[in-house]
Structure formats: C-alpha cells, structure tokens
C-alpha cells in the first residue's frame, strides 16, 4: 500500500445532514483520518440536524455551517459537494455547486426530471467537473470484479436477469414528511427504493432497452405513488430484465436479490437484513463466487491497508475512494452522472408502460412525473 501525499486535503461540502447523509459522513471521516478529505462545510435548513452531525464528529475541526447554500458558496470554494437532500432539490443545488467549481456526489436519483438531469450533466461537461451518483451497489467489493468476469466471456452472453427489491416501510415512514410517497417529489417504490437494484442490473447487463411492460399498484399505504411495481425491460439482443419492487413487505427485513442467467453459468446475489451472499456457478460446476470475493477484499486491503476491513460494509467508502482518484487523476467515476440519466430513463419507461397499460418503446417520450398524479384516484 502506498499512502498518497496531497498538498492539502480535498475540501468537501455536505448539503443535507439528515438520514441520507449518515454513510456519507462515515466514509468522509475515514478519508479525513488519512488526510485526503476535509469536511469543511455543512448546509441544512434544520439546525438540529447540523448540530447532531457536528457532535458525532467529536474533536474534528469545526466546518462552516449554514442554512443557505448561496451564502456558504460565497464564503469558500469546495473541491467536492455532496448532495443528500430530497430528490426534487438535486438539480438546483447541483447546478450551483458545479458553477462554483465543485465536483459532485449526488444521492440517487440524480433528479426526477429528464431535462434537469440532462442540463446538470451538460454543466458538468462544460465546467469539466465529475458527477458521481450514489448507486452504492456498484461500489460493494466484488461487484466491479463480477462485471469484469461477465465482460471476460467466462460465463458467456447474458440471456436474462431478474431483480427483486423488497424494502418494507410502515405508514409512519410515509407520514414523516409531506413529500414522501408522492410522484413528483419521491417517485414511489420504483424511484426511491428500487432504483439502486435497477441500476446495478442494467449496468451488469449493459442494458440497451427497446421497450417495457409493467404493472403499478398502490396496495398497503396511504400515499400518492405506487408501493408495488412489476416491470420487464425488453433489451437489444432478445434479452430481458425483470424487476419487482415493493415497500409492502416486513419493515424489519429488507432484502434485494439478483439473478443472471448466462449461456455458460448462473449468478445469484442477495442482500438480506444486512447479510450479503454471492454465488457464481458455471454449467460445468465450477464455483467462482468465493474466489472472486476474496480477491476483491484483498485488493481493497492492498490499496487502503488493513483498517479498510472496518469499512467493508459501507460502499460509500469505496465511492469516495473512486471519486478521489477521479479528481486527482481524471477519468470517470464507476457510477457517473450518465448512469443517473440512464436509470431515470429506464424507470420512466417502466412507469409509462404501467400508466398506459401497454408495451412502450424506448426512450419514453414527453414523460413527466406530474403526469402520474391521480393515477390511482
């Protein structure tokens, strides 16, 4: 392991200090100890959220704090801005940060509007600033290695894939704020809870959609949007990606599962109540999952040192490692801004297909979440 030497740590601004920021703060703190990052600014309209975060940081240097993004950007320049606010605010905050000279890490989804997403990506390109999306599944150790294995041809071409997200929530979850469970501000079970899994499978399959069919339902919650979605993305090459996403399951038992059938083998993976499993078996009976995972962990330890083992359960640590490399050396993040746009297009295609109850061709045309309003009423 070779320790990087920087003239100064990269300066980080965190916008949004609520529940979505927890794993980001933990990952940033890891790299603060290594002298690679410095959390220098906090923005949130809730003063209590800021104070709670500061108290957890202990004796670390006090960052600038404000309830006003414009004010804090006028006081200091930042190398990296992290956006962990409600999705509807992402585009406006991201545009201001990019124009101020900052790279971005944006929680999923990138935005909830296609034109806003495209404008944000264009601004990043114009200002030569990288945008990474918080698609944390891509950053779990072993996932990048799995993608490389698939691309190597060892398992043959992918025939089809299925992905299931059963991320249960009770009614209190949706009652905590007026925007939860709405179409335009959250997007329901597909855009909030299932988009991580949709992105991962589309990425592994290098999905090029040609159309979609879907069923949307509101079954168990008093909310505006769908709490259940079942959809099929029709992909180029006679391949299919089947998706189930719901918040109607046990709130104390969250799970996501993935299945890939390839010409020469099968991949099964799952995250269930904090436990991860990966099984890769060729049709000849060769088991590759354990070897792949062990190699992935050894590579992280080689790069970061033994202390990284305490971070294995936090994929955001590896997102920030990737982003540090991008800022210092160039290139694109593992989950670039384009992935955020692609996932939005795929999700909108599924929603449009469910709304119109027909097979809808890709890309979705003139689709806006505002058009979903009243769908179940």
Wavefront OBJ file of the C-alpha trace (Angstrom):
o trace
v 0.000 0.000 0.000
v 1.287 3.445 -0.943
v -0.034 6.415 1.008
v -0.961 9.393 -1.179
v 0.614 12.743 -0.418
v -1.515 15.825 -1.043
v -0.603 19.450 -0.502
v -3.948 19.714 1.266
v -6.992 17.503 1.724
v -9.794 17.889 -0.801
v -12.405 20.222 0.648
v -15.908 18.752 0.977
v -19.284 20.468 1.319
v -22.193 18.355 2.541
v -25.658 19.622 1.630
v -28.291 17.741 3.617
v -27.448 16.452 7.096
v -30.379 14.091 7.639
v -30.683 10.312 7.481
v -29.395 10.099 3.888
v -26.051 11.611 4.943
v -25.105 9.029 7.575
v -22.985 6.657 5.460
v -21.501 9.565 3.505
v -20.256 11.174 6.724
v -18.762 7.896 7.912
v -16.891 7.427 4.617
v -15.672 11.023 4.557
v -14.362 10.652 8.126
v -12.323 7.614 7.065
v -10.517 9.669 4.425
v -10.189 12.654 6.748
v -8.058 10.466 9.017
v -5.865 9.728 6.003
v -5.508 13.387 5.086
v -7.319 13.018 1.769
v -10.615 14.751 2.532
v -11.763 17.527 4.859
v -15.420 18.139 5.655
v -15.349 21.937 5.581
v -18.988 22.894 5.062
v -22.467 21.783 6.154
v -25.776 23.058 4.805
v -29.212 22.131 6.103
v -32.398 24.029 6.916
v -32.640 22.040 10.162
v -30.174 23.439 12.681
v -30.664 20.383 14.902
v -29.525 18.049 12.124
v -26.338 20.052 11.683
v -25.657 20.118 15.420
v -26.217 16.383 15.779
v -23.745 15.676 12.975
v -21.131 18.001 14.498
v -21.470 16.320 17.894
v -20.831 12.910 16.331
v -17.639 14.223 14.730
v -16.120 14.821 18.144
v -12.946 16.918 18.152
v -12.553 17.266 14.414
v -12.215 20.858 13.131
v -15.457 22.838 13.027
v -16.808 23.240 9.472
v -18.636 26.258 8.136
v -22.359 25.824 8.706
v -25.370 27.499 7.146
v -28.990 27.031 6.177
v -28.243 28.878 2.926
v -26.262 27.270 0.093
v -25.579 30.546 -1.710
v -24.109 32.061 1.439
v -21.704 29.216 2.114
v -20.574 29.053 -1.535
v -19.762 32.776 -1.344
v -17.584 32.181 1.726
v -15.428 29.320 0.477
v -14.648 27.179 -2.555
v -15.013 23.407 -2.308
v -13.458 20.599 -4.324
v -16.411 18.267 -3.828
v -20.070 18.867 -2.988
v -22.184 16.016 -1.644
v -25.946 16.312 -2.181
v -28.001 14.275 0.279
v -31.253 16.225 0.105
v -34.720 15.291 -1.235
v -34.541 14.385 -4.959
v -36.554 17.374 -6.155
v -33.793 19.713 -4.931
v -30.852 17.933 -6.575
v -30.776 19.809 -9.875
v -30.777 23.316 -8.405
v -28.165 22.514 -5.753
v -26.005 20.587 -8.203
v -26.029 23.379 -10.776
v -24.937 25.960 -8.208
v -22.154 23.721 -6.896
v -20.803 22.925 -10.369
v -20.840 26.583 -11.396
v -18.890 27.359 -8.218
v -16.141 24.989 -9.369
v -17.007 21.836 -7.441
v -17.238 18.188 -8.412
v -20.400 16.369 -7.286
v -21.562 13.295 -5.435
v -25.358 13.128 -5.766
v -27.620 10.753 -3.893
v -29.981 8.722 -6.064
v -31.939 9.527 -8.093
v -29.905 12.148 -9.966
v -33.080 14.211 -10.476
v -36.762 13.473 -11.031
v -36.910 15.291 -14.361
v -35.162 14.314 -17.595
v -34.441 17.846 -18.765
v -32.981 18.779 -15.392
v -30.786 15.678 -15.483
v -29.521 16.493 -18.967
v -28.824 20.119 -18.028
v -26.851 19.040 -14.960
v -24.726 16.640 -16.992
v -24.125 19.326 -19.611
v -22.996 21.774 -16.917
v -20.571 19.189 -15.553
v -19.138 18.665 -19.010
v -18.824 22.402 -19.664
v -17.088 23.043 -16.338
v -15.028 19.837 -16.563
v -16.421 18.619 -13.247
v -17.119 14.970 -12.476
v -20.504 13.814 -11.220
v -20.874 10.562 -9.281
v -24.245 9.078 -8.375
v -24.794 7.370 -5.025
v -25.540 3.998 -6.636
v -23.919 2.199 -3.755
v -24.416 -1.338 -5.085
v -21.810 -0.670 -7.781
v -19.244 0.031 -5.070
v -19.702 -3.087 -2.946
v -16.410 -5.050 -3.063
v -16.802 -7.858 -5.571
v -19.348 -6.136 -7.810
v -16.812 -4.487 -10.106
v -14.942 -7.785 -10.250
v -18.208 -9.532 -11.184
v -18.748 -7.096 -14.024
v -15.211 -7.747 -15.251
v -15.853 -11.500 -15.082
v -19.007 -11.151 -17.160
v -17.220 -8.975 -19.708
v -14.430 -11.545 -19.969
v -16.857 -14.021 -21.547
v -16.211 -16.747 -18.982
v -19.951 -17.155 -18.384
v -20.992 -16.485 -21.967
v -23.516 -13.884 -23.057
v -26.279 -12.862 -20.640
v -29.671 -14.331 -21.549
v -31.860 -12.602 -18.951
v -31.839 -11.187 -15.448
v -34.269 -10.696 -12.585
v -34.018 -8.248 -9.696
v -36.214 -8.028 -6.605
v -36.283 -5.210 -4.050
v -38.474 -5.871 -1.006
v -37.777 -2.836 1.136
v -40.713 -2.678 3.512
v -41.857 0.512 5.225
v -44.718 1.154 7.608
v -47.148 4.031 7.237
v -45.114 6.154 9.665
v -42.294 6.255 7.106
v -44.561 7.933 4.581
v -46.122 10.202 7.189
v -42.813 11.738 8.317
v -42.872 14.416 5.602
v -45.400 15.606 3.066
v -43.223 14.764 0.062
v -42.698 11.106 0.979
v -44.714 8.759 -1.213
v -45.569 11.398 -3.811
v -44.945 11.024 -7.535
v -43.229 14.347 -8.226
v -41.010 14.603 -5.125
v -40.109 10.951 -4.419
v -41.333 8.671 -7.213
v -42.660 5.789 -5.108
v -41.196 2.318 -4.639
v -39.509 2.295 -8.041
v -37.555 5.557 -7.955
v -36.869 5.591 -4.227
v -36.322 2.023 -3.024
v -35.716 0.049 -6.247
v -33.546 2.317 -8.359
v -30.268 1.040 -6.779
v -31.071 -2.501 -7.879
v -32.365 -1.437 -11.286
v -29.124 0.453 -11.932
v -26.924 -2.445 -10.847
v -28.641 -4.988 -13.074
v -28.785 -2.661 -16.072
v -25.062 -1.943 -15.579
v -24.087 -5.607 -15.297
v -26.178 -6.454 -18.359
v -25.030 -3.377 -20.302
v -28.720 -2.879 -20.930
v -29.850 -1.189 -24.119
v -33.653 -1.038 -23.743
v -36.008 -1.204 -26.691
v -39.258 -1.227 -24.711
v -41.028 -2.138 -21.475
v -44.192 -3.583 -19.993
v -45.258 -3.019 -16.380
v -47.879 -3.185 -13.645
v -48.169 -0.482 -10.977
v -50.183 -0.774 -7.783
v -50.881 1.021 -4.526
v -51.708 -1.766 -2.118
v -50.845 -1.111 1.512
v -50.066 2.557 2.127
v -51.920 5.849 2.237
v -49.745 7.579 -0.355
v -49.970 9.035 -3.835
v -47.434 6.918 -5.728
v -47.077 3.147 -6.267
v -45.867 0.963 -3.410
v -45.598 -2.029 -5.782
v -44.174 -2.264 -9.296
v -43.536 -5.206 -11.583
v -41.855 -4.473 -14.889
v -39.946 -6.049 -17.746
v -37.356 -4.164 -19.750
v -37.045 -5.582 -23.260
v -33.374 -5.272 -24.251
v -31.493 -5.457 -27.514
v -30.396 -8.954 -28.494
v -33.578 -10.721 -27.320
v -32.659 -10.262 -23.654
v -34.893 -9.290 -20.744
v -34.568 -7.646 -17.355
v -37.431 -8.428 -14.960
v -37.988 -6.196 -11.943
v -40.097 -6.385 -8.787
v -40.044 -3.516 -6.307
v -42.202 -3.005 -3.244
v -42.392 -1.391 0.178
v -45.221 -3.712 1.273
v -43.010 -6.286 2.995
v -41.747 -6.557 6.589
v -40.092 -3.225 7.556
v -37.652 -5.138 9.757
v -36.462 -7.431 6.972
v -35.146 -5.582 3.926
v -33.888 -7.637 1.011
v -32.673 -7.266 -2.541
v -31.865 -10.235 -4.751
v -30.312 -10.589 -8.190
v -30.249 -13.400 -10.732
v -28.354 -13.527 -14.011
v -28.641 -16.402 -16.415
v -25.774 -16.552 -18.861
v -25.085 -19.036 -21.657
v -22.465 -20.890 -19.593
v -23.363 -20.154 -16.000
v -25.551 -18.512 -13.392
v -25.057 -15.651 -10.947
v -27.095 -15.265 -7.754
v -26.583 -12.464 -5.239
v -28.590 -11.093 -2.339
v -28.554 -8.523 0.431
v -30.908 -9.604 3.208
v -31.115 -7.972 6.657
v -27.514 -6.789 6.338
v -26.131 -10.134 5.112
v -24.603 -10.439 1.645
v -24.295 -13.569 -0.479
v -22.800 -14.202 -3.904
v -22.907 -17.442 -5.868
v -21.344 -17.844 -9.307
v -21.533 -21.313 -10.809
v -20.551 -22.371 -14.320
v -22.590 -25.042 -16.087
v -19.603 -27.340 -15.583
v -19.977 -26.980 -11.831
v -17.094 -24.603 -11.154
v -17.831 -22.252 -8.228
v -16.285 -18.810 -8.678
v -18.039 -16.660 -6.078
v -15.772 -17.238 -3.090
v -12.579 -16.724 -5.063
v -13.929 -13.529 -6.599
v -14.983 -12.052 -3.246
v -11.731 -12.965 -1.513
v -9.743 -11.385 -4.332
v -11.859 -8.232 -4.159
v -11.306 -7.808 -0.431
v -7.564 -8.489 -0.729
v -7.328 -5.792 -3.396
v -9.046 -3.230 -1.131
v -6.708 -4.123 1.735
v -3.698 -3.850 -0.565
v -4.833 -0.393 -1.651
v -6.047 1.041 1.653
v -4.465 -1.035 4.412
v -5.958 -3.396 6.972
v -8.106 -0.655 8.523
v -10.373 -0.755 5.462
v -11.856 -4.016 6.712
v -13.950 -1.952 9.127
v -15.375 -0.151 6.090
v -16.312 -3.199 4.004
v -19.966 -2.821 4.962
v -20.108 0.802 3.798
v -19.981 1.002 -0.019
v -19.742 4.790 0.144
v -16.162 4.433 1.373
v -15.271 2.954 -1.998
v -17.353 5.559 -3.806
v -15.221 8.283 -2.193
v -12.006 6.385 -2.941
v -13.093 6.262 -6.571
v -14.035 9.946 -6.565
v -10.721 10.985 -5.007
v -8.933 9.142 -7.806
v -11.127 10.818 -10.428
v -10.465 14.305 -9.043
v -6.726 13.749 -8.755
v -6.089 11.685 -11.895
v -9.052 12.279 -14.223
v -11.366 9.750 -15.797
v -14.967 8.894 -14.995
v -16.482 7.568 -11.744
v -17.708 3.972 -11.540
v -21.240 5.397 -11.242
v -21.046 8.536 -13.414
v -23.750 11.123 -13.974
v -24.743 9.336 -17.175
v -25.767 6.343 -15.044
v -28.186 8.618 -13.219
v -29.746 9.694 -16.503
v -29.915 6.107 -17.803
v -31.648 4.861 -14.654
v -34.148 7.708 -14.883
v -34.942 6.807 -18.488
v -35.367 3.138 -17.579
v -37.588 3.913 -14.592
v -39.702 6.376 -16.563
v -40.128 3.775 -19.302
v -41.480 1.308 -16.735
v -43.792 3.924 -15.221
v -45.100 4.991 -18.619
v -45.745 1.361 -19.553
v -47.633 0.822 -16.302
v -49.623 4.004 -16.710
v -50.620 3.308 -20.314
v -51.013 -0.453 -19.790
v -49.168 -1.306 -22.975
v -45.687 -2.089 -24.262
v -43.956 1.276 -24.527
v -40.950 1.794 -26.847
v -37.676 3.280 -25.596
v -36.949 6.093 -24.899
v -40.001 7.359 -23.013
v -41.391 10.396 -24.822
v -42.633 13.537 -23.095
v -42.861 11.709 -19.771
v -43.053 13.744 -16.571
v -43.866 12.512 -13.091
v -46.532 15.212 -12.862
v -48.451 13.166 -15.411
v -48.750 10.313 -12.884
v -50.727 12.468 -10.480
v -54.156 10.968 -9.808
v -53.253 7.623 -11.406
v -54.814 5.610 -8.580
v -57.694 8.017 -7.906
l 1 2 3 4 5 6 7 8 9 10 11 12 13 14 15 16 17 18 19 20 21 22 23 24 25 26 27 28 29 30 31 32 33 34 35 36 37 38 39 40 41 42 43 44 45 46 47 48 49 50 51 52 53 54 55 56 57 58 59 60 61 62 63 64 65 66 67 68 69 70 71 72 73 74 75 76 77 78 79 80 81 82 83 84 85 86 87 88 89 90 91 92 93 94 95 96 97 98 99 100 101 102 103 104 105 106 107 108 109 110 111 112 113 114 115 116 117 118 119 120 121 122 123 124 125 126 127 128 129 130 131 132 133 134 135 136 137 138 139 140 141 142 143 144 145 146 147 148 149 150 151 152 153 154 155 156 157 158 159 160 161 162 163 164 165 166 167 168 169 170 171 172 173 174 175 176 177 178 179 180 181 182 183 184 185 186 187 188 189 190 191 192 193 194 195 196 197 198 199 200 201 202 203 204 205 206 207 208 209 210 211 212 213 214 215 216 217 218 219 220 221 222 223 224 225 226 227 228 229 230 231 232 233 234 235 236 237 238 239 240 241 242 243 244 245 246 247 248 249 250 251 252 253 254 255 256 257 258 259 260 261 262 263 264 265 266 267 268 269 270 271 272 273 274 275 276 277 278 279 280 281 282 283 284 285 286 287 288 289 290 291 292 293 294 295 296 297 298 299 300 301 302 303 304 305 306 307 308 309 310 311 312 313 314 315 316 317 318 319 320 321 322 323 324 325 326 327 328 329 330 331 332 333 334 335 336 337 338 339 340 341 342 343 344 345 346 347 348 349 350 351 352 353 354 355 356 357 358 359 360 361 362 363 364 365 366 367 368 369 370 371 372 373 374 375 376 377
